[in-house]
Amino acid sequence: MTATLYEEVQHFYGRQMRHLDEGEVTEWATTFTEDGVFAANARPHPQEGRGAIEQGAREAAERLAAAGVRHRHWLGMLEVAEQPDGSVLARTYALIVATPEGGPAAVHLSCSCEDRLVRVAGELKVRHRQVYRDDLPA
């Protein structure tokens, strides 16, 4: 793993999470491969395919907007490992801060995240994301 790859992954996550937090769900979804998977221990079944991932994000954004709550995702403790097949394993801790309109910000969720990143036309994309909420059994 090189410092350049680590920096590239950091930049990728900064852009990806900003899209999500700003409600730019189409742009966020394009950071996944067409056949990407979003799995979480909070859901009985993973979202499979970019369209399903985008739809799930859109529904979540609409619920937050209706409730007057803004989320910010902070990813830290990044660990990056290039794999023999050229993919990248990226592991992070994620904090989701919720701020209700006119109210105080508070940590909403604490999670760990494991992504398999691949290059598509030279850009990093998520092929598989696994999120583990700390308040639920793995």
TIRO-532879 format. One record per residue: residue number from 1; residue in three letters; x, y, z of N, C-alpha, C in turn. Coordinates in Angstrom, 3 decimals. Atoms other than C-alpha are relative to their C-alpha. Last residue first. Example, Ala and Ser with C-alpha at 12.3 -4.5 7.8 and 13.67 -1.06 7.14 Angstrom:
% residues 2
REC kolgu roba      n.x      n.y      n.z     ca.x     ca.y     ca.z      c.x      c.y      c.z
REC     2  SER   -0.820   -1.190   -0.060   13.670   -1.060    7.140   -0.770    1.090    0.730
REC     1  ALA    0.890   -1.190    0.000   12.300   -4.500    7.800    0.900    1.200    0.000
***
This chain:
% residues 138
REC kolgu roba      n.x      n.y      n.z     ca.x     ca.y     ca.z      c.x      c.y      c.z
REC   138  ALA   -0.673    0.083    1.301  -22.915   -8.575   13.739   -0.625   -1.088   -0.831
REC   137  PRO   -0.902    1.153    0.147  -25.432   -8.070   16.531    0.593   -0.047   -1.402
REC   136  LEU    0.683    1.216    0.440  -26.805   -4.528   16.612    0.979   -1.168   -0.056
REC   135  ASP    1.085    0.286   -0.936  -25.753   -1.353   18.461   -0.759   -1.278   -0.342
REC   134  ASP   -0.522    0.485   -1.277  -22.354   -1.211   16.735   -1.105   -0.375    0.984
REC   133  ARG    0.361   -0.932   -1.073  -23.911   -0.961   13.288    0.437   -0.592    1.325
REC   132  TYR    0.404    0.623   -1.254  -21.964   -3.150   10.879   -0.308    1.101    1.014
REC   131  VAL    0.070   -0.900   -1.145  -21.758   -1.921    7.294   -0.489   -0.794    1.204
REC   130  GLN    0.624    0.656   -1.151  -20.621   -4.151    4.437    0.093    0.961    1.175
REC   129  ARG   -0.101   -0.689   -1.296  -19.936   -2.467    1.112   -0.738   -0.813    1.039
REC   128  HIS    0.743    0.602   -1.108  -19.234   -4.371   -2.106    0.268    0.786    1.271
REC   127  ARG    0.635    1.211    0.513  -18.140   -3.170   -5.532   -0.854   -0.644    1.087
REC   126  VAL    0.286    1.032   -0.987  -17.440    0.377   -4.402   -0.675   -1.171   -0.701
REC   125  LYS    1.435    0.224   -0.202  -15.898    2.467   -7.167   -0.142   -1.085    1.060
REC   124  LEU    0.414    0.933   -1.041  -12.414    3.932   -7.634   -1.520   -0.033    0.092
REC   123  GLU    0.533   -0.577   -1.243  -11.864    5.658  -10.945   -0.353   -1.088    0.999
REC   122  GLY   -1.003   -0.738   -0.752   -9.558    4.576  -13.802   -0.472    0.594    1.319
REC   121  ALA   -0.469   -1.117    0.833  -12.359    3.547  -16.176    0.944    0.904    0.802
REC   120  VAL    0.834    0.025    1.197  -13.731    1.370  -13.361    0.373    1.248   -0.792
REC   119  ARG   -0.129   -1.094    0.967  -11.243    0.639  -10.616   -0.897   -0.261   -1.201
REC   118  VAL   -0.605    0.406    1.269  -12.293   -1.573   -7.740    0.102    1.235   -0.888
REC   117  LEU   -0.052   -1.014    1.041  -13.084   -0.975   -4.073    0.694   -0.566   -1.233
REC   116  ARG   -0.863    0.532    1.057  -14.124   -3.716   -1.644   -0.103    1.021   -1.127
REC   115  ASP    0.280   -0.170    1.428  -15.506   -1.854    1.337    1.010   -0.762   -0.837
REC   114  GLU   -1.012    0.675    0.797  -15.644   -2.693    5.040   -0.417    0.064   -1.457
REC   113  CYS    0.333    0.159    1.419  -17.498   -0.391    7.395    1.167   -0.687   -0.696
REC   112  SER   -1.224    0.314    0.723  -17.655   -0.132   11.154   -0.416   -0.342   -1.423
REC   111  CYS   -0.064    1.188    0.857  -20.526    1.698   12.738    1.446   -0.309   -0.366
REC   110  SER   -1.408    0.345    0.102  -21.515    4.273   15.351    0.072   -1.330   -0.735
REC   109  LEU   -0.440    1.388    0.125  -24.937    5.812   14.991    1.524   -0.076   -0.028
REC   108  HIS    1.185    0.826    0.248  -26.822    9.011   15.863    0.370   -1.482   -0.019
REC   107  VAL   -0.350    1.223    0.707  -24.003   11.046   17.386   -1.250   -0.873   -0.069
REC   106  ALA   -0.302    1.133   -0.879  -25.613   14.305   18.391    0.394   -1.196   -0.852
REC   105  ALA   -0.546    1.171    0.687  -26.033   17.777   16.882    0.310   -1.078    1.030
REC   104  PRO   -1.422    0.319   -0.138  -28.205   20.207   18.791    0.392   -1.244   -0.801
REC   103  GLY   -0.387    0.767   -1.180  -31.531   21.502   17.555    1.475   -0.295    0.034
REC   102  GLY    0.119   -0.796   -1.211  -32.881   24.205   15.239    0.455   -0.703    1.260
REC   101  GLU    0.088   -1.427    0.274  -33.412   21.700   12.434   -0.240    0.755    1.310
REC   100  PRO    1.351   -0.434    0.347  -32.464   18.304   13.820   -0.003    1.512   -0.226
REC    99  THR    0.323   -1.323   -0.502  -28.769   17.468   13.622   -1.418    0.360   -0.419
REC    98  ALA    1.322   -0.491    0.390  -27.736   13.837   13.277   -0.231    1.362    0.648
REC    97  VAL    0.463   -1.058   -0.885  -24.082   12.782   13.357   -1.328    0.506   -0.550
REC    96  ILE    1.041   -0.767    0.669  -23.258    9.465   11.738   -0.547    0.977    1.029
REC    95  LEU    0.934   -0.634   -0.916  -19.953    8.061   12.913   -0.997    0.773   -0.841
REC    94  ALA    0.880   -1.064    0.482  -18.116    5.621   10.711   -0.867    0.495    1.142
REC    93  TYR    1.059   -0.225   -0.965  -15.116    3.437   11.495   -0.823    1.151   -0.547
REC    92  THR    0.109   -1.248   -0.741  -13.195    2.433    8.438   -0.949   -0.164    1.177
REC    91  ARG    0.779    0.169   -1.232  -11.950   -0.538    6.419    0.027    1.317    0.769
REC    90  ALA   -0.044   -1.207   -0.826  -10.802   -0.337    2.810   -0.922   -0.211    1.194
REC    89  LEU    0.816    0.206   -1.184   -9.922   -3.463    0.823    0.178    1.231    0.875
REC    88  VAL   -0.478   -0.625   -1.222   -8.620   -2.441   -2.586   -0.996   -0.304    1.116
REC    87  SER    1.023   -0.720   -0.757   -8.972   -4.456   -5.772    0.629    0.563    1.276
REC    86  GLY    0.035   -1.411    0.378   -5.936   -5.285   -7.889   -1.085    0.794    0.704
REC    85  ASP    0.774   -0.144    1.236   -6.427   -9.077   -7.763   -0.120    1.450   -0.463
REC    84  PRO   -0.717    0.581    1.146   -3.561   -9.429   -5.240   -0.758    0.162   -1.330
REC    83  GLN    0.143    1.443    0.075   -5.348   -7.011   -2.858    0.724   -0.544   -1.237
REC    82  GLU    0.147    0.416    1.392   -4.317   -3.463   -1.975    0.030   -1.521   -0.041
REC    81  ALA   -0.872    1.109    0.393   -4.892   -2.841    1.719   -0.286   -0.374   -1.445
REC    80  VAL    0.050    0.289    1.433   -6.265    0.396    3.174    0.976   -1.126   -0.309
REC    79  GLU   -1.015    1.017    0.275   -7.092    1.040    6.838   -0.178   -0.408   -1.457
REC    78  LEU   -0.059    0.664    1.304   -8.991    4.216    7.623    1.185   -0.955   -0.068
REC    77  MET   -0.758    1.213   -0.275   -9.388    5.094   11.304    0.097   -0.863   -1.259
REC    76  GLY   -1.337   -0.126   -0.545  -12.001    7.630   10.288    0.629   -1.358    0.234
REC    75  LEU   -0.732    1.264    0.086  -15.209    8.202    8.400    1.411    0.228    0.525
REC    74  TRP   -1.423   -0.187   -0.222  -17.542   11.026    9.392    0.652   -1.373   -0.006
REC    73  HIS   -0.765    1.224   -0.188  -21.040   10.962    7.944    1.472    0.362    0.163
REC    72  ARG   -1.375   -0.141    0.460  -23.206   14.042    8.408    0.714   -1.293    0.343
REC    71  HIS   -1.042    0.950   -0.396  -26.956   13.710    8.687    1.331    0.429   -0.587
REC    70  ARG   -1.150    0.072    0.903  -29.493   16.536    8.580    0.992   -1.005    0.571
REC    69  VAL   -1.264    0.439   -0.594  -32.903   16.184   10.216    1.078   -0.056   -1.078
REC    68  GLY   -0.795   -1.185   -0.295  -36.082   18.073    9.328    1.328   -0.317    0.667
REC    67  ALA   -0.159   -0.122   -1.455  -38.236   14.936    9.626    0.788    1.253    0.387
REC    66  ALA    1.341   -0.137   -0.584  -39.459   15.222    6.021    0.075    0.199    1.507
REC    65  ALA    0.510   -1.330    0.357  -35.887   15.851    4.871   -1.372    0.236    0.622
REC    64  LEU   -0.730   -0.988   -0.782  -34.629   12.793    6.765   -0.514    1.410   -0.272
REC    63  ARG    0.430    0.122   -1.400  -37.342   10.571    5.299    0.692    1.044    0.876
REC    62  GLU    1.354   -0.555   -0.099  -36.653   11.879    1.775   -0.522   -0.079    1.428
REC    61  ALA   -0.117   -1.464    0.081  -32.922   11.254    2.153   -1.368    0.663    0.132
REC    60  ALA   -0.559   -0.470   -1.269  -33.594    7.679    3.324    0.101    1.525    0.014
REC    59  GLU    1.044    0.147   -1.015  -35.883    7.018    0.344    0.487    0.500    1.358
REC    58  ARG    1.019   -1.020    0.273  -33.288    8.413   -2.055   -1.101   -0.053    1.060
REC    57  ALA   -0.534   -1.288   -0.455  -30.515    6.330   -0.487   -1.024    1.110   -0.197
REC    56  GLY   -0.073    0.030   -1.455  -32.565    3.140   -0.880    0.501    1.318    0.568
REC    55  GLN    1.375   -0.097   -0.501  -33.405    4.027   -4.485   -0.021    0.002    1.531
REC    54  GLU    0.468   -1.378    0.156  -29.756    4.694   -5.295   -1.403    0.172    0.569
REC    53  ILE   -0.760   -0.789   -0.964  -28.657    1.338   -3.879   -0.454    1.460   -0.059
REC    52  ALA    0.575    0.281   -1.314  -31.429   -0.423   -5.800    0.705    0.812    1.083
REC    51  GLY    1.360   -0.541   -0.050  -30.359    1.242   -9.049   -0.640   -0.195    1.362
REC    50  ARG   -0.039   -1.440   -0.217  -26.660    0.572   -8.407   -1.391    0.611    0.108
REC    49  GLY    0.077   -0.789    1.217  -27.200   -3.160   -8.083   -0.102    1.483    0.316
REC    48  GLU   -0.873    0.504    1.062  -27.931   -5.286   -5.038   -0.248    0.778   -1.280
REC    47  GLN    0.439   -0.664    1.229  -29.282   -3.833   -1.810    0.998   -0.413   -1.074
REC    46  PRO   -0.796   -1.090    0.574  -28.502   -6.381    0.869   -0.717    0.647   -1.184
REC    45  HIS   -0.525    0.326    1.329  -31.212   -8.357    2.658    0.826    1.174   -0.516
REC    44  PRO    0.003    1.452    0.215  -32.314   -8.517    6.322    0.616   -0.412   -1.339
REC    43  ARG    0.967    0.378    1.036  -31.178   -4.963    7.003    0.049   -1.510   -0.220
REC    42  ALA    1.298   -0.595   -0.355  -29.484   -3.507   10.103   -1.100   -0.396   -0.990
REC    41  ASN    0.613    0.871   -0.999  -26.498   -5.860    9.671   -1.328    0.565    0.505
REC    40  ALA   -0.094   -0.535   -1.356  -25.759   -3.936    6.517   -0.680   -0.950    0.968
REC    39  ALA    0.527    0.904   -1.021  -25.109   -4.848    2.896    0.201    0.631    1.372
REC    38  PHE   -0.024   -0.722   -1.270  -24.681   -2.498   -0.057   -0.687   -0.891    1.024
REC    37  VAL    0.817    0.540   -1.090  -23.788   -4.428   -3.222    0.197    0.881    1.229
REC    36  GLY   -0.413   -0.181   -1.385  -22.472   -3.081   -6.516   -1.005   -0.544    1.003
REC    35  ASP    0.425    1.203   -0.717  -23.444   -4.547   -9.883    0.349    0.065    1.482
REC    34  GLU    1.364    0.331    0.454  -23.320   -1.177  -11.676   -0.562   -1.194    0.759
REC    33  THR    0.033    0.647    1.309  -20.259   -0.304   -9.580   -1.450   -0.309   -0.369
REC    32  PHE    0.086    1.460   -0.061  -20.774    2.112   -6.707    0.065   -0.550   -1.417
REC    31  THR   -1.273    0.419   -0.583  -19.615    5.761   -6.692    0.016   -1.505    0.251
REC    30  THR   -0.970    0.262    1.070  -22.470    6.407   -9.133    1.378   -0.333    0.548
REC    29  ALA    0.177    1.354    0.533  -24.876    5.972   -6.208    1.011   -0.306   -1.099
REC    28  TRP   -0.499    0.954   -0.986  -23.502    9.090   -4.510   -0.070   -1.418   -0.561
REC    27  GLU   -1.455   -0.111    0.029  -24.010   11.166   -7.661    0.623   -0.992    0.981
REC    26  THR   -0.428    0.554    1.288  -27.590    9.912   -7.921    1.515    0.024   -0.090
REC    25  VAL    0.017    1.461   -0.025  -28.124   10.463   -4.191    0.418   -0.625   -1.325
REC    24  GLU   -0.307    0.255    1.416  -27.008   14.084   -4.076    0.071   -1.513   -0.207
REC    23  GLY    1.206    0.489    0.662  -28.731   14.652   -0.726    0.187   -0.252   -1.487
REC    22  GLU    0.644   -1.126    0.681  -25.905   16.854    0.584   -1.260   -0.439   -0.750
REC    21  ASP    0.479   -0.948   -0.996  -24.893   14.201    3.109   -0.684    1.220   -0.610
REC    20  LEU    1.081    0.576   -0.797  -24.671   11.498    0.457   -0.596    1.038    0.943
REC    19  HIS    1.174    0.216    0.868  -22.651   13.567   -2.002   -1.181   -0.504    0.821
REC    18  ARG    0.569   -1.322    0.241  -20.353   14.712    0.817   -1.216   -0.109   -0.915
REC    17  MET    0.838   -0.346   -1.157  -19.884   11.078    1.841   -0.605    1.387   -0.145
REC    16  GLN    1.163    0.874   -0.087  -18.682   10.080   -1.637   -0.924    0.421    1.150
REC    15  ARG    0.953   -0.331    1.066  -16.381   13.066   -2.124   -1.277   -0.818    0.147
REC    14  GLY    0.426   -1.380   -0.217  -14.610   12.629    1.203   -1.056    0.411   -1.012
REC    13  TYR    1.001   -0.015   -1.073  -14.572    8.862    0.745   -0.493    1.414    0.301
REC    12  PHE    1.209    0.688    0.459  -12.826    9.107   -2.642   -1.092    0.081    1.062
REC    11  HIS    0.694   -0.956    0.868  -10.339   11.665   -1.300   -1.315   -0.597   -0.503
REC    10  GLN    0.504   -1.078   -0.863   -9.361    9.301    1.516   -0.812    0.998   -0.818
REC     9  VAL    1.165    0.568   -0.681   -9.057    6.430   -0.985   -0.616    1.045    0.932
REC     8  GLU    1.071    0.136    0.989   -6.767    8.519   -3.190   -1.272   -0.540    0.650
REC     7  GLU    0.529   -1.342    0.261   -4.647    9.541   -0.187   -1.167   -0.056   -0.993
REC     6  TYR    0.695   -0.403   -1.222   -4.188    5.908    0.831   -0.667    1.364   -0.193
REC     5  LEU    1.259    0.744   -0.030   -3.308    4.993   -2.761   -0.820    0.399    1.221
REC     4  THR    0.839   -0.526    1.072   -0.690    7.767   -2.925   -1.353   -0.703   -0.020
REC     3  ALA    0.620   -1.223   -0.513    0.745    6.797    0.466   -0.934    0.592   -1.049
REC     2  THR   -0.797   -1.210    0.111    1.374    3.355   -0.976   -0.754    1.178    0.605
REC     1  MET    0.851   -1.174    0.000    0.000    0.000    0.000    0.893    1.231    0.000
***
